[in-house]
Amino acid sequence: MEGKTMLTITEVAKRLGCHYMTIYYWVKQGKLPAVQFDKIYRIDEEELKKFLEDRKVVKK
């Protein structure tokens, strides 16, 4: 994990402007990849970017 930026669920929620439980549910459902250290989940910043890119909405 050297050189990777790892974010907490709370940090991701703040960046996305949503409740931390939303991020927690995405992690628990396997929608957003995360690793767990003891009781704390960490999300790789690159994985978050990929997650968001895959879910972009395009206007027609």
mmCIF file of the N, C-alpha and C atoms, coordinates in Angstrom:
data_MODEL
# 
_entry.id   MODEL 
# 
loop_
_atom_site.group_PDB 
_atom_site.id 
_atom_site.type_symbol 
_atom_site.label_atom_id 
_atom_site.label_alt_id 
_atom_site.label_comp_id 
_atom_site.label_asym_id 
_atom_site.label_entity_id 
_atom_site.label_seq_id 
_atom_site.pdbx_PDB_ins_code 
_atom_site.Cartn_x 
_atom_site.Cartn_y 
_atom_site.Cartn_z 
_atom_site.occupancy 
_atom_site.B_iso_or_equiv 
_atom_site.pdbx_formal_charge 
_atom_site.auth_seq_id 
_atom_site.auth_comp_id 
_atom_site.auth_asym_id 
_atom_site.auth_atom_id 
_atom_site.pdbx_PDB_model_num 
ATOM 1   N N  . MET A 1 1  ? 0.803   -1.193 0.000   1.00 0.00 ? 1  MET A N  1 
ATOM 2   C CA . MET A 1 1  ? 0.000   0.000  0.000   1.00 0.00 ? 1  MET A CA 1 
ATOM 3   C C  . MET A 1 1  ? 0.844   1.254  0.000   1.00 0.00 ? 1  MET A C  1 
ATOM 4   N N  . GLU A 1 2  ? 2.123   1.073  -0.113  1.00 0.00 ? 2  GLU A N  1 
ATOM 5   C CA . GLU A 1 2  ? 3.036   2.204  -0.108  1.00 0.00 ? 2  GLU A CA 1 
ATOM 6   C C  . GLU A 1 2  ? 2.739   3.131  -1.277  1.00 0.00 ? 2  GLU A C  1 
ATOM 7   N N  . GLY A 1 3  ? 2.649   4.424  -0.988  1.00 0.00 ? 3  GLY A N  1 
ATOM 8   C CA . GLY A 1 3  ? 2.418   5.402  -2.031  1.00 0.00 ? 3  GLY A CA 1 
ATOM 9   C C  . GLY A 1 3  ? 0.958   5.613  -2.380  1.00 0.00 ? 3  GLY A C  1 
ATOM 10  N N  . LYS A 1 4  ? 0.066   4.829  -1.802  1.00 0.00 ? 4  LYS A N  1 
ATOM 11  C CA . LYS A 1 4  ? -1.354  4.969  -2.089  1.00 0.00 ? 4  LYS A CA 1 
ATOM 12  C C  . LYS A 1 4  ? -2.002  5.858  -1.038  1.00 0.00 ? 4  LYS A C  1 
ATOM 13  N N  . THR A 1 5  ? -2.960  6.651  -1.488  1.00 0.00 ? 5  THR A N  1 
ATOM 14  C CA . THR A 1 5  ? -3.731  7.458  -0.554  1.00 0.00 ? 5  THR A CA 1 
ATOM 15  C C  . THR A 1 5  ? -4.955  6.658  -0.153  1.00 0.00 ? 5  THR A C  1 
ATOM 16  N N  . MET A 1 6  ? -5.057  6.373  1.132   1.00 0.00 ? 6  MET A N  1 
ATOM 17  C CA . MET A 1 6  ? -6.173  5.602  1.658   1.00 0.00 ? 6  MET A CA 1 
ATOM 18  C C  . MET A 1 6  ? -7.078  6.539  2.452   1.00 0.00 ? 6  MET A C  1 
ATOM 19  N N  . LEU A 1 7  ? -8.365  6.482  2.161   1.00 0.00 ? 7  LEU A N  1 
ATOM 20  C CA . LEU A 1 7  ? -9.338  7.374  2.784   1.00 0.00 ? 7  LEU A CA 1 
ATOM 21  C C  . LEU A 1 7  ? -10.263 6.601  3.715   1.00 0.00 ? 7  LEU A C  1 
ATOM 22  N N  . THR A 1 8  ? -10.732 7.265  4.755   1.00 0.00 ? 8  THR A N  1 
ATOM 23  C CA . THR A 1 8  ? -11.730 6.653  5.627   1.00 0.00 ? 8  THR A CA 1 
ATOM 24  C C  . THR A 1 8  ? -13.108 6.820  4.990   1.00 0.00 ? 8  THR A C  1 
ATOM 25  N N  . ILE A 1 9  ? -14.072 6.088  5.511   1.00 0.00 ? 9  ILE A N  1 
ATOM 26  C CA . ILE A 1 9  ? -15.448 6.212  5.030   1.00 0.00 ? 9  ILE A CA 1 
ATOM 27  C C  . ILE A 1 9  ? -15.941 7.648  5.217   1.00 0.00 ? 9  ILE A C  1 
ATOM 28  N N  . THR A 1 10 ? -15.611 8.255  6.335   1.00 0.00 ? 10 THR A N  1 
ATOM 29  C CA . THR A 1 10 ? -16.028 9.633  6.606   1.00 0.00 ? 10 THR A CA 1 
ATOM 30  C C  . THR A 1 10 ? -15.416 10.608 5.605   1.00 0.00 ? 10 THR A C  1 
ATOM 31  N N  . GLU A 1 11 ? -14.154 10.420 5.271   1.00 0.00 ? 11 GLU A N  1 
ATOM 32  C CA . GLU A 1 11 ? -13.495 11.293 4.293   1.00 0.00 ? 11 GLU A CA 1 
ATOM 33  C C  . GLU A 1 11 ? -14.147 11.162 2.918   1.00 0.00 ? 11 GLU A C  1 
ATOM 34  N N  . VAL A 1 12 ? -14.473 9.940  2.526   1.00 0.00 ? 12 VAL A N  1 
ATOM 35  C CA . VAL A 1 12 ? -15.137 9.716  1.234   1.00 0.00 ? 12 VAL A CA 1 
ATOM 36  C C  . VAL A 1 12 ? -16.515 10.381 1.238   1.00 0.00 ? 12 VAL A C  1 
ATOM 37  N N  . ALA A 1 13 ? -17.251 10.222 2.326   1.00 0.00 ? 13 ALA A N  1 
ATOM 38  C CA . ALA A 1 13 ? -18.584 10.827 2.431   1.00 0.00 ? 13 ALA A CA 1 
ATOM 39  C C  . ALA A 1 13 ? -18.506 12.348 2.302   1.00 0.00 ? 13 ALA A C  1 
ATOM 40  N N  . LYS A 1 14 ? -17.529 12.958 2.941   1.00 0.00 ? 14 LYS A N  1 
ATOM 41  C CA . LYS A 1 14 ? -17.364 14.416 2.851   1.00 0.00 ? 14 LYS A CA 1 
ATOM 42  C C  . LYS A 1 14 ? -17.055 14.838 1.421   1.00 0.00 ? 14 LYS A C  1 
ATOM 43  N N  . ARG A 1 15 ? -16.202 14.088 0.746   1.00 0.00 ? 15 ARG A N  1 
ATOM 44  C CA . ARG A 1 15 ? -15.850 14.415 -0.648  1.00 0.00 ? 15 ARG A CA 1 
ATOM 45  C C  . ARG A 1 15 ? -17.061 14.323 -1.568  1.00 0.00 ? 15 ARG A C  1 
ATOM 46  N N  . LEU A 1 16 ? -17.929 13.335 -1.307  1.00 0.00 ? 16 LEU A N  1 
ATOM 47  C CA . LEU A 1 16 ? -19.074 13.110 -2.186  1.00 0.00 ? 16 LEU A CA 1 
ATOM 48  C C  . LEU A 1 16 ? -20.321 13.855 -1.733  1.00 0.00 ? 16 LEU A C  1 
ATOM 49  N N  . GLY A 1 17 ? -20.270 14.438 -0.545  1.00 0.00 ? 17 GLY A N  1 
ATOM 50  C CA . GLY A 1 17 ? -21.419 15.184 -0.040  1.00 0.00 ? 17 GLY A CA 1 
ATOM 51  C C  . GLY A 1 17 ? -22.590 14.295 0.335   1.00 0.00 ? 17 GLY A C  1 
ATOM 52  N N  . CYS A 1 18 ? -22.297 13.136 0.884   1.00 0.00 ? 18 CYS A N  1 
ATOM 53  C CA . CYS A 1 18 ? -23.363 12.236 1.311   1.00 0.00 ? 18 CYS A CA 1 
ATOM 54  C C  . CYS A 1 18 ? -23.084 11.738 2.729   1.00 0.00 ? 18 CYS A C  1 
ATOM 55  N N  . HIS A 1 19 ? -24.023 11.006 3.279   1.00 0.00 ? 19 HIS A N  1 
ATOM 56  C CA . HIS A 1 19 ? -23.898 10.494 4.642   1.00 0.00 ? 19 HIS A CA 1 
ATOM 57  C C  . HIS A 1 19 ? -22.885 9.353  4.666   1.00 0.00 ? 19 HIS A C  1 
ATOM 58  N N  . TYR A 1 20 ? -22.143 9.247  5.757   1.00 0.00 ? 20 TYR A N  1 
ATOM 59  C CA . TYR A 1 20 ? -21.128 8.194  5.851   1.00 0.00 ? 20 TYR A CA 1 
ATOM 60  C C  . TYR A 1 20 ? -21.735 6.795  5.775   1.00 0.00 ? 20 TYR A C  1 
ATOM 61  N N  . MET A 1 21 ? -22.992 6.649  6.202   1.00 0.00 ? 21 MET A N  1 
ATOM 62  C CA . MET A 1 21 ? -23.626 5.326  6.144   1.00 0.00 ? 21 MET A CA 1 
ATOM 63  C C  . MET A 1 21 ? -23.857 4.885  4.697   1.00 0.00 ? 21 MET A C  1 
ATOM 64  N N  . THR A 1 22 ? -24.043 5.825  3.788   1.00 0.00 ? 22 THR A N  1 
ATOM 65  C CA . THR A 1 22 ? -24.183 5.487  2.367   1.00 0.00 ? 22 THR A CA 1 
ATOM 66  C C  . THR A 1 22 ? -22.911 4.816  1.875   1.00 0.00 ? 22 THR A C  1 
ATOM 67  N N  . ILE A 1 23 ? -21.772 5.384  2.224   1.00 0.00 ? 23 ILE A N  1 
ATOM 68  C CA . ILE A 1 23 ? -20.484 4.811  1.827   1.00 0.00 ? 23 ILE A CA 1 
ATOM 69  C C  . ILE A 1 23 ? -20.313 3.445  2.476   1.00 0.00 ? 23 ILE A C  1 
ATOM 70  N N  . TYR A 1 24 ? -20.668 3.346  3.741   1.00 0.00 ? 24 TYR A N  1 
ATOM 71  C CA . TYR A 1 24 ? -20.567 2.076  4.467   1.00 0.00 ? 24 TYR A CA 1 
ATOM 72  C C  . TYR A 1 24 ? -21.398 0.996  3.769   1.00 0.00 ? 24 TYR A C  1 
ATOM 73  N N  . TYR A 1 25 ? -22.625 1.324  3.369   1.00 0.00 ? 25 TYR A N  1 
ATOM 74  C CA . TYR A 1 25 ? -23.474 0.354  2.665   1.00 0.00 ? 25 TYR A CA 1 
ATOM 75  C C  . TYR A 1 25 ? -22.857 -0.059 1.334   1.00 0.00 ? 25 TYR A C  1 
ATOM 76  N N  . TRP A 1 26 ? -22.307 0.889  0.591   1.00 0.00 ? 26 TRP A N  1 
ATOM 77  C CA . TRP A 1 26 ? -21.663 0.553  -0.683  1.00 0.00 ? 26 TRP A CA 1 
ATOM 78  C C  . TRP A 1 26 ? -20.510 -0.414 -0.459  1.00 0.00 ? 26 TRP A C  1 
ATOM 79  N N  . VAL A 1 27 ? -19.743 -0.181 0.606   1.00 0.00 ? 27 VAL A N  1 
ATOM 80  C CA . VAL A 1 27 ? -18.622 -1.070 0.930   1.00 0.00 ? 27 VAL A CA 1 
ATOM 81  C C  . VAL A 1 27 ? -19.149 -2.450 1.306   1.00 0.00 ? 27 VAL A C  1 
ATOM 82  N N  . LYS A 1 28 ? -20.137 -2.508 2.185   1.00 0.00 ? 28 LYS A N  1 
ATOM 83  C CA . LYS A 1 28 ? -20.684 -3.786 2.655   1.00 0.00 ? 28 LYS A CA 1 
ATOM 84  C C  . LYS A 1 28 ? -21.330 -4.574 1.517   1.00 0.00 ? 28 LYS A C  1 
ATOM 85  N N  . GLN A 1 29 ? -21.911 -3.877 0.536   1.00 0.00 ? 29 GLN A N  1 
ATOM 86  C CA . GLN A 1 29 ? -22.544 -4.526 -0.608  1.00 0.00 ? 29 GLN A CA 1 
ATOM 87  C C  . GLN A 1 29 ? -21.536 -4.914 -1.685  1.00 0.00 ? 29 GLN A C  1 
ATOM 88  N N  . GLY A 1 30 ? -20.283 -4.517 -1.513  1.00 0.00 ? 30 GLY A N  1 
ATOM 89  C CA . GLY A 1 30 ? -19.254 -4.843 -2.488  1.00 0.00 ? 30 GLY A CA 1 
ATOM 90  C C  . GLY A 1 30 ? -19.220 -3.911 -3.684  1.00 0.00 ? 30 GLY A C  1 
ATOM 91  N N  . LYS A 1 31 ? -19.960 -2.825 -3.627  1.00 0.00 ? 31 LYS A N  1 
ATOM 92  C CA . LYS A 1 31 ? -19.990 -1.868 -4.736  1.00 0.00 ? 31 LYS A CA 1 
ATOM 93  C C  . LYS A 1 31 ? -18.740 -0.993 -4.768  1.00 0.00 ? 31 LYS A C  1 
ATOM 94  N N  . LEU A 1 32 ? -18.215 -0.687 -3.584  1.00 0.00 ? 32 LEU A N  1 
ATOM 95  C CA . LEU A 1 32 ? -17.023 0.156  -3.461  1.00 0.00 ? 32 LEU A CA 1 
ATOM 96  C C  . LEU A 1 32 ? -15.943 -0.647 -2.747  1.00 0.00 ? 32 LEU A C  1 
ATOM 97  N N  . PRO A 1 33 ? -14.848 -0.965 -3.441  1.00 0.00 ? 33 PRO A N  1 
ATOM 98  C CA . PRO A 1 33 ? -13.781 -1.762 -2.817  1.00 0.00 ? 33 PRO A CA 1 
ATOM 99  C C  . PRO A 1 33 ? -13.138 -1.033 -1.638  1.00 0.00 ? 33 PRO A C  1 
ATOM 100 N N  . ALA A 1 34 ? -12.890 -1.786 -0.578  1.00 0.00 ? 34 ALA A N  1 
ATOM 101 C CA . ALA A 1 34 ? -12.248 -1.228 0.616   1.00 0.00 ? 34 ALA A CA 1 
ATOM 102 C C  . ALA A 1 34 ? -11.493 -2.334 1.331   1.00 0.00 ? 34 ALA A C  1 
ATOM 103 N N  . VAL A 1 35 ? -10.525 -1.934 2.120   1.00 0.00 ? 35 VAL A N  1 
ATOM 104 C CA . VAL A 1 35 ? -9.814  -2.881 2.982   1.00 0.00 ? 35 VAL A CA 1 
ATOM 105 C C  . VAL A 1 35 ? -10.126 -2.501 4.420   1.00 0.00 ? 35 VAL A C  1 
ATOM 106 N N  . GLN A 1 36 ? -10.124 -3.510 5.278   1.00 0.00 ? 36 GLN A N  1 
ATOM 107 C CA . GLN A 1 36 ? -10.460 -3.265 6.673   1.00 0.00 ? 36 GLN A CA 1 
ATOM 108 C C  . GLN A 1 36 ? -9.246  -3.508 7.552   1.00 0.00 ? 36 GLN A C  1 
ATOM 109 N N  . PHE A 1 37 ? -8.898  -2.501 8.346   1.00 0.00 ? 37 PHE A N  1 
ATOM 110 C CA . PHE A 1 37 ? -7.835  -2.603 9.338   1.00 0.00 ? 37 PHE A CA 1 
ATOM 111 C C  . PHE A 1 37 ? -8.516  -2.534 10.696  1.00 0.00 ? 37 PHE A C  1 
ATOM 112 N N  . ASP A 1 38 ? -8.468  -3.641 11.425  1.00 0.00 ? 38 ASP A N  1 
ATOM 113 C CA . ASP A 1 38 ? -9.218  -3.753 12.674  1.00 0.00 ? 38 ASP A CA 1 
ATOM 114 C C  . ASP A 1 38 ? -10.685 -3.464 12.362  1.00 0.00 ? 38 ASP A C  1 
ATOM 115 N N  . LYS A 1 39 ? -11.230 -2.385 12.883  1.00 0.00 ? 39 LYS A N  1 
ATOM 116 C CA . LYS A 1 39 ? -12.645 -2.074 12.638  1.00 0.00 ? 39 LYS A CA 1 
ATOM 117 C C  . LYS A 1 39 ? -12.830 -0.901 11.681  1.00 0.00 ? 39 LYS A C  1 
ATOM 118 N N  . ILE A 1 40 ? -11.733 -0.413 11.121  1.00 0.00 ? 40 ILE A N  1 
ATOM 119 C CA . ILE A 1 40 ? -11.792 0.775  10.263  1.00 0.00 ? 40 ILE A CA 1 
ATOM 120 C C  . ILE A 1 40 ? -11.593 0.384  8.801   1.00 0.00 ? 40 ILE A C  1 
ATOM 121 N N  . TYR A 1 41 ? -12.531 0.813  7.954   1.00 0.00 ? 41 TYR A N  1 
ATOM 122 C CA . TYR A 1 41 ? -12.405 0.589  6.517   1.00 0.00 ? 41 TYR A CA 1 
ATOM 123 C C  . TYR A 1 41 ? -11.597 1.723  5.906   1.00 0.00 ? 41 TYR A C  1 
ATOM 124 N N  . ARG A 1 42 ? -10.790 1.369  4.909   1.00 0.00 ? 42 ARG A N  1 
ATOM 125 C CA . ARG A 1 42 ? -10.036 2.358  4.140   1.00 0.00 ? 42 ARG A CA 1 
ATOM 126 C C  . ARG A 1 42 ? -10.308 2.116  2.664   1.00 0.00 ? 42 ARG A C  1 
ATOM 127 N N  . ILE A 1 43 ? -10.492 3.203  1.938   1.00 0.00 ? 43 ILE A N  1 
ATOM 128 C CA . ILE A 1 43 ? -10.780 3.136  0.513   1.00 0.00 ? 43 ILE A CA 1 
ATOM 129 C C  . ILE A 1 43 ? -9.626  3.791  -0.233  1.00 0.00 ? 43 ILE A C  1 
ATOM 130 N N  . ASP A 1 44 ? -9.074  3.059  -1.183  1.00 0.00 ? 44 ASP A N  1 
ATOM 131 C CA . ASP A 1 44 ? -7.991  3.572  -2.021  1.00 0.00 ? 44 ASP A CA 1 
ATOM 132 C C  . ASP A 1 44 ? -8.556  4.699  -2.888  1.00 0.00 ? 44 ASP A C  1 
ATOM 133 N N  . GLU A 1 45 ? -7.868  5.830  -2.907  1.00 0.00 ? 45 GLU A N  1 
ATOM 134 C CA . GLU A 1 45 ? -8.334  6.986  -3.672  1.00 0.00 ? 45 GLU A CA 1 
ATOM 135 C C  . GLU A 1 45 ? -8.503  6.648  -5.153  1.00 0.00 ? 45 GLU A C  1 
ATOM 136 N N  . GLU A 1 46 ? -7.617  5.841  -5.703  1.00 0.00 ? 46 GLU A N  1 
ATOM 137 C CA . GLU A 1 46 ? -7.729  5.443  -7.116  1.00 0.00 ? 46 GLU A CA 1 
ATOM 138 C C  . GLU A 1 46 ? -8.968  4.576  -7.350  1.00 0.00 ? 46 GLU A C  1 
ATOM 139 N N  . GLU A 1 47 ? -9.275  3.696  -6.397  1.00 0.00 ? 47 GLU A N  1 
ATOM 140 C CA . GLU A 1 47 ? -10.480 2.863  -6.504  1.00 0.00 ? 47 GLU A CA 1 
ATOM 141 C C  . GLU A 1 47 ? -11.732 3.729  -6.432  1.00 0.00 ? 47 GLU A C  1 
ATOM 142 N N  . LEU A 1 48 ? -11.691 4.771  -5.611  1.00 0.00 ? 48 LEU A N  1 
ATOM 143 C CA . LEU A 1 48 ? -12.823 5.693  -5.521  1.00 0.00 ? 48 LEU A CA 1 
ATOM 144 C C  . LEU A 1 48 ? -13.024 6.410  -6.852  1.00 0.00 ? 48 LEU A C  1 
ATOM 145 N N  . LYS A 1 49 ? -11.934 6.869  -7.459  1.00 0.00 ? 49 LYS A N  1 
ATOM 146 C CA . LYS A 1 49 ? -12.032 7.541  -8.761  1.00 0.00 ? 49 LYS A CA 1 
ATOM 147 C C  . LYS A 1 49 ? -12.625 6.606  -9.805  1.00 0.00 ? 49 LYS A C  1 
ATOM 148 N N  . LYS A 1 50 ? -12.170 5.353  -9.806  1.00 0.00 ? 50 LYS A N  1 
ATOM 149 C CA . LYS A 1 50 ? -12.684 4.361  -10.748 1.00 0.00 ? 50 LYS A CA 1 
ATOM 150 C C  . LYS A 1 50 ? -14.177 4.108  -10.504 1.00 0.00 ? 50 LYS A C  1 
ATOM 151 N N  . PHE A 1 51 ? -14.550 3.987  -9.245  1.00 0.00 ? 51 PHE A N  1 
ATOM 152 C CA . PHE A 1 51 ? -15.944 3.781  -8.852  1.00 0.00 ? 51 PHE A CA 1 
ATOM 153 C C  . PHE A 1 51 ? -16.816 4.915  -9.384  1.00 0.00 ? 51 PHE A C  1 
ATOM 154 N N  . LEU A 1 52 ? -16.355 6.150  -9.227  1.00 0.00 ? 52 LEU A N  1 
ATOM 155 C CA . LEU A 1 52 ? -17.120 7.306  -9.679  1.00 0.00 ? 52 LEU A CA 1 
ATOM 156 C C  . LEU A 1 52 ? -17.183 7.388  -11.200 1.00 0.00 ? 52 LEU A C  1 
ATOM 157 N N  . GLU A 1 53 ? -16.088 7.074  -11.875 1.00 0.00 ? 53 GLU A N  1 
ATOM 158 C CA . GLU A 1 53 ? -16.068 7.082  -13.343 1.00 0.00 ? 53 GLU A CA 1 
ATOM 159 C C  . GLU A 1 53 ? -17.074 6.077  -13.908 1.00 0.00 ? 53 GLU A C  1 
ATOM 160 N N  . ASP A 1 54 ? -17.162 4.921  -13.286 1.00 0.00 ? 54 ASP A N  1 
ATOM 161 C CA . ASP A 1 54 ? -18.081 3.874  -13.742 1.00 0.00 ? 54 ASP A CA 1 
ATOM 162 C C  . ASP A 1 54 ? -19.538 4.270  -13.559 1.00 0.00 ? 54 ASP A C  1 
ATOM 163 N N  . ARG A 1 55 ? -19.800 5.254  -12.726 1.00 0.00 ? 55 ARG A N  1 
ATOM 164 C CA . ARG A 1 55 ? -21.167 5.637  -12.403 1.00 0.00 ? 55 ARG A CA 1 
ATOM 165 C C  . ARG A 1 55 ? -21.549 7.023  -12.903 1.00 0.00 ? 55 ARG A C  1 
ATOM 166 N N  . LYS A 1 56 ? -20.758 7.568  -13.789 1.00 0.00 ? 56 LYS A N  1 
ATOM 167 C CA . LYS A 1 56 ? -21.072 8.896  -14.327 1.00 0.00 ? 56 LYS A CA 1 
ATOM 168 C C  . LYS A 1 56 ? -22.362 8.842  -15.133 1.00 0.00 ? 56 LYS A C  1 
ATOM 169 N N  . VAL A 1 57 ? -23.149 9.896  -14.992 1.00 0.00 ? 57 VAL A N  1 
ATOM 170 C CA . VAL A 1 57 ? -24.386 10.025 -15.747 1.00 0.00 ? 57 VAL A CA 1 
ATOM 171 C C  . VAL A 1 57 ? -24.121 10.992 -16.891 1.00 0.00 ? 57 VAL A C  1 
ATOM 172 N N  . VAL A 1 58 ? -24.485 10.575 -18.078 1.00 0.00 ? 58 VAL A N  1 
ATOM 173 C CA . VAL A 1 58 ? -24.259 11.401 -19.259 1.00 0.00 ? 58 VAL A CA 1 
ATOM 174 C C  . VAL A 1 58 ? -25.599 11.954 -19.725 1.00 0.00 ? 58 VAL A C  1 
ATOM 175 N N  . LYS A 1 59 ? -25.663 13.289 -19.905 1.00 0.00 ? 59 LYS A N  1 
ATOM 176 C CA . LYS A 1 59 ? -26.890 13.915 -20.399 1.00 0.00 ? 59 LYS A CA 1 
ATOM 177 C C  . LYS A 1 59 ? -27.032 13.647 -21.886 1.00 0.00 ? 59 LYS A C  1 
ATOM 178 N N  . LYS A 1 60 ? -28.262 13.460 -22.312 1.00 0.00 ? 60 LYS A N  1 
ATOM 179 C CA . LYS A 1 60 ? -28.531 13.230 -23.742 1.00 0.00 ? 60 LYS A CA 1 
ATOM 180 C C  . LYS A 1 60 ? -28.973 14.501 -24.411 1.00 0.00 ? 60 LYS A C  1 
# 
